[in-house]
Structures are given as structure tokens and as C-alpha cells.
Amino acid sequence: MRLLDPPTALAFAGALALSLSIATGGCDGRASRVAGASAATSRASASASAHAPSSAVSSGAARSFDDPALGLAALCARAKIACPPGAPRLVVEKRARALTLFDGGVRVAAFPIALGPNPEGPKLREGDGRTPEGALRVVTRNEKSKYRRFLGLGYPTAADGVRGLREGMISRAAADAIARAERERAQPPWDTELGGAVGIHGHGSGLDWTAGCVALDDDAIDVLWAAVPIGAEVEVLP
């Protein structure tokens, strides 16, 4: 039997984990059945990032990122702000594969990210492998996530609910529930054809491996966990 060289073997492990993640439709919540896949991908991403094609790491490789090992307190001290930040917000840049933590208008830190298999364009439906775009909020926090920490995002939005109703993907009751959740800054239904359980979590940023979530290295998600409460704004840019 022919043995695979290390880069090929690692890439195969990542692809296998990705296929399992997509099969369950999300990254956490109802999609948390893929814990084994995420662990395998985390190991693969750390070693395989040097062999990844440019499409996997995008322009993030040219970015200047911060060291999350410093911890939130040191990062805040360097930015000359209180710790934890008083007005934390996140900006995700999909093409740059970057996530930046701000305190109001003050930049605190930036970290590399990984996305799903189809990162271009906004999320439209369950299983499309895309990451939602636009103005979102953190609506759930899971400290015991299979992806270390999980900050759930308020997708689908009310606008997505209107689209889903118009296209016959969801019922009027589901659209109303989604709109109500947005008004109340609560978790919308995550079990419709629009998809859900999309969030920000750990387990590695080296390769695009999620089903549409935003993945960071574990020490980076630990920084965000200490800084970002439920209700914090998250802007996802193309």
C-alpha cells in the first residue's frame, strides 16, 4: 500500500473533517456532533498551513496579527483601555481571513481566522458552507463547546427571514420568530432551511475547515471569550 507524504496526509485529514462537519450542517448547537472532526482538523491545520494553497489563507498571511498568548489584560493595557473592554465589538474580514477586536473605535487586537468551504458571498441556506455577512450580534455563549469556546451569532436575521418566507423556504411562523428574536437580541431559530448554529469558535485557523463558522486558534478564542459578552456587535465583511 502506498503511503501518503505528510502534507497530503494532513490535507486529507482536513478534508475528511470538513466533509463530516458539513454533513451535520453547522458548527455548534445542533451541529455539535462533529467534535472528533474538529479535533482532527485542528491538528491538521497547525502543520498543514505552510502547505496550504493561497486560497486557503487568502490575504490574511500578509496581515500583522497580534499574539493572543499575551492575554486580554496585556492587549488592553497596550491599547490603553480598561480591561475588559467597555464597548467590545468584532469586525470579521472574510477575504483577509482576519478578525479584529475593538473597544468602540480603538483597535485592541487582530487574529487570523478560518472559514468554510464556500467563503465568498453571504449565507443563504443550510449546508451551503458560507459565513453570514452584515451586521450581527453575539446571542449565545457556550463555555463547554466541542470547539473549545463558542460565541453564537444572530443568524438568520429578520431580513433573512423575509427572504426565506418569500422563497418558500420557511413558514410565516418561523419568519415571525426570527424577527422577534432580532428585536429581543436573542437566539433566532436555528432549525430552518435558512441554516443556523453559526458562530465564532476555536480549534484552529490554519485552513478553511468549518461548515461556515469563524474559527480561531484556541488562545485567540480565549481572549474573545473574556472580552465579548452576549449582545456585542459583530460586523462581517466580504
C-alpha positions as CSV (number, residue, x, y, z in Angstrom):
1,M,0.0,0.0,0.0
2,R,1.3,3.4,-1.0
3,L,1.9,5.8,1.9
4,L,0.9,9.4,1.6
5,D,3.5,12.1,2.2
6,P,2.9,14.2,5.3
7,P,1.4,17.3,3.5
8,T,-1.0,15.1,1.5
9,A,-2.0,13.1,4.6
10,L,-2.7,16.3,6.6
11,A,-4.7,17.8,3.8
12,F,-6.7,14.5,3.5
13,A,-7.4,14.6,7.3
14,G,-8.7,18.2,7.0
15,A,-10.9,17.4,4.0
16,L,-12.4,14.4,5.9
17,A,-13.1,16.5,8.9
18,L,-14.7,19.2,6.7
19,S,-17.0,16.7,5.0
20,L,-18.2,15.4,8.3
21,S,-18.8,19.0,9.6
22,I,-20.8,19.9,6.5
23,A,-22.9,16.8,6.8
24,T,-24.2,18.0,10.2
25,G,-25.0,21.4,8.9
26,G,-23.3,23.7,11.3
27,C,-20.5,24.3,13.8
28,D,-22.2,24.1,17.2
29,G,-25.6,23.6,18.9
30,R,-27.5,21.0,16.9
31,A,-24.3,20.5,14.8
32,S,-22.1,19.7,17.8
33,R,-21.9,16.0,16.7
34,V,-18.6,16.7,14.9
35,A,-16.3,17.0,17.8
36,G,-14.0,14.3,16.5
37,A,-13.8,16.0,13.2
38,S,-12.9,19.4,14.7
39,A,-10.1,17.9,16.8
40,A,-8.6,16.2,13.7
41,T,-8.8,19.3,11.7
42,S,-7.1,21.4,14.5
43,R,-4.2,19.0,14.4
44,A,-4.0,19.1,10.7
45,S,-4.3,22.9,10.3
46,A,-1.4,23.6,12.5
47,S,1.0,21.6,10.5
48,A,-0.5,21.9,7.1
49,S,-0.9,25.7,6.9
50,A,2.6,26.0,5.4
51,H,1.5,23.7,2.6
52,A,-2.0,25.4,2.1
53,P,-2.8,27.0,-1.3
54,S,-3.2,30.7,-1.3
55,S,-7.0,30.4,-1.5
56,A,-7.0,28.7,1.9
57,V,-5.2,31.5,3.7
58,S,-6.2,34.4,1.5
59,S,-4.5,37.8,2.1
60,G,-4.5,37.2,5.9
61,A,-0.9,35.9,5.5
62,A,0.2,39.5,4.8
63,R,-1.6,40.9,7.8
64,S,0.0,41.9,11.0
65,F,-1.7,39.8,13.7
66,D,-1.3,40.0,17.5
67,D,-0.2,37.3,19.8
68,P,-3.2,36.0,21.8
69,A,-0.8,34.4,24.3
70,L,-0.3,37.8,25.8
71,G,-3.8,37.6,27.2
72,L,-6.6,40.1,27.3
73,A,-5.2,42.2,30.1
74,A,-1.9,42.8,28.3
75,L,-3.6,43.5,25.0
76,C,-5.9,46.0,26.7
77,A,-3.0,47.7,28.5
78,R,-1.1,48.1,25.3
79,A,-4.2,49.7,23.7
80,K,-4.6,51.9,26.8
81,I,-8.1,50.9,27.6
82,A,-9.9,49.3,30.5
83,C,-10.0,45.5,30.9
84,P,-12.3,44.0,29.9
85,P,-13.3,46.5,27.2
86,G,-16.3,48.6,27.9
87,A,-17.7,48.6,24.4
88,P,-16.4,45.5,22.7
89,R,-17.2,44.8,19.1
90,L,-15.8,42.5,16.4
91,V,-15.1,43.0,12.7
92,V,-14.6,39.9,10.6
93,E,-13.0,40.4,7.2
94,K,-13.6,37.2,5.2
95,R,-11.3,37.8,2.3
96,A,-8.4,38.9,4.6
97,R,-9.2,35.9,6.9
98,A,-8.9,38.4,9.9
99,L,-11.0,39.1,13.0
100,T,-10.3,42.4,14.9
101,L,-11.5,43.2,18.4
102,F,-12.3,46.8,19.0
103,D,-13.3,48.7,22.1
104,G,-15.5,51.3,20.5
105,G,-13.2,52.8,17.9
106,V,-10.0,51.6,19.5
107,R,-8.3,48.6,18.0
108,V,-7.4,46.0,20.6
109,A,-6.1,43.0,18.7
110,A,-6.4,41.2,15.4
111,F,-6.2,37.4,14.9
112,P,-6.2,35.1,11.8
113,I,-9.3,33.0,11.1
114,A,-10.5,30.1,9.1
115,L,-13.9,29.8,7.3
116,G,-15.9,27.2,5.5
117,P,-15.6,25.6,2.0
118,N,-17.5,28.4,0.2
119,P,-16.5,31.6,1.9
120,E,-17.5,34.1,-0.9
121,G,-20.9,35.6,-0.6
122,P,-23.5,35.7,2.2
123,K,-25.0,32.7,3.7
124,L,-28.3,31.7,2.0
125,R,-29.3,28.3,3.3
126,E,-28.5,25.3,5.4
127,G,-25.4,23.4,4.3
128,D,-24.1,26.0,1.8
129,G,-20.7,26.3,3.6
130,R,-20.9,30.1,3.7
131,T,-20.5,32.6,6.5
132,P,-23.2,35.2,7.0
133,E,-22.4,38.8,6.2
134,G,-23.6,42.1,7.5
135,A,-24.4,43.4,11.0
136,L,-24.9,40.6,13.6
137,R,-24.7,40.2,17.3
138,V,-23.5,37.6,19.8
139,V,-26.6,35.9,21.0
140,T,-25.3,32.8,22.8
141,R,-22.1,31.8,24.7
142,N,-21.1,28.2,25.2
143,E,-18.1,27.6,27.5
144,K,-18.2,23.8,27.0
145,S,-18.3,23.8,23.3
146,K,-16.7,20.9,21.4
147,Y,-14.8,23.7,19.7
148,R,-13.4,25.0,23.0
149,R,-15.5,28.2,23.3
150,F,-18.5,29.2,21.1
151,L,-19.9,32.6,20.5
152,G,-23.2,32.1,18.7
153,L,-24.3,34.7,16.1
154,G,-27.8,36.0,15.4
155,Y,-28.2,34.4,12.1
156,P,-30.7,34.1,10.4
157,T,-31.6,37.8,10.7
158,A,-35.0,39.3,10.2
159,A,-34.0,40.2,6.6
160,D,-33.1,36.5,6.0
161,G,-36.5,35.5,7.4
162,V,-38.2,37.8,4.9
163,R,-36.2,36.3,2.1
164,G,-36.8,32.8,3.3
165,L,-40.6,33.4,3.5
166,R,-40.6,34.9,0.0
167,E,-38.7,32.0,-1.4
168,G,-40.9,29.4,0.3
169,M,-38.1,28.1,2.5
170,I,-39.7,28.8,5.8
171,S,-43.2,29.4,7.2
172,R,-44.7,32.7,8.3
173,A,-44.5,31.5,12.0
174,A,-40.7,30.9,11.5
175,A,-40.2,34.3,9.9
176,D,-42.1,35.9,12.8
177,A,-40.0,34.0,15.3
178,I,-36.8,35.2,13.6
179,A,-37.9,38.8,13.5
180,R,-38.9,38.6,17.2
181,A,-35.5,37.2,18.2
182,E,-33.7,40.0,16.4
183,R,-35.8,42.6,18.2
184,E,-35.1,41.0,21.5
185,R,-31.4,40.4,20.7
186,A,-32.0,36.7,21.3
187,Q,-31.1,33.5,19.5
188,P,-33.2,33.0,16.4
189,P,-34.5,29.6,15.3
190,W,-31.5,27.5,14.1
191,D,-33.5,24.6,12.7
192,T,-34.9,26.0,9.5
193,E,-33.8,25.7,5.9
194,L,-32.0,29.0,6.3
195,G,-29.4,27.3,8.5
196,G,-28.1,28.3,11.9
197,A,-25.7,27.5,14.7
198,V,-23.2,29.8,13.1
199,G,-20.7,31.3,15.4
200,I,-17.1,32.1,16.4
201,H,-15.1,29.3,18.0
202,G,-11.7,27.7,18.4
203,H,-9.7,24.7,17.2
204,G,-7.6,26.3,14.5
205,S,-7.2,29.0,11.9
206,G,-4.6,27.4,9.5
207,L,-7.0,26.0,6.9
208,D,-10.6,26.7,5.9
209,W,-12.3,23.8,7.6
210,T,-15.6,24.8,9.2
211,A,-19.1,24.5,7.9
212,G,-19.4,28.3,7.8
213,C,-18.4,29.4,11.2
214,V,-15.4,31.6,12.0
215,A,-12.6,29.6,13.6
216,L,-9.6,30.9,15.5
217,D,-6.7,29.4,17.4
218,D,-7.7,28.3,20.9
219,D,-5.7,31.0,22.7
220,A,-7.4,33.6,20.5
221,I,-10.9,32.4,21.3
222,D,-9.9,32.5,24.9
223,V,-9.2,36.3,24.5
224,L,-12.5,36.9,22.9
225,W,-14.3,34.8,25.5
226,A,-13.0,37.2,28.2
227,A,-13.9,40.3,26.2
228,V,-17.1,39.7,24.3
229,P,-20.5,39.4,26.1
230,I,-23.9,38.5,24.7
231,G,-25.2,41.4,22.8
232,A,-21.9,42.6,21.4
233,E,-21.9,43.8,17.8
234,V,-20.2,41.7,15.1
235,E,-19.8,43.1,11.6
236,V,-18.9,40.5,8.9
237,L,-17.4,42.0,5.8
238,P,-16.9,40.2,2.4
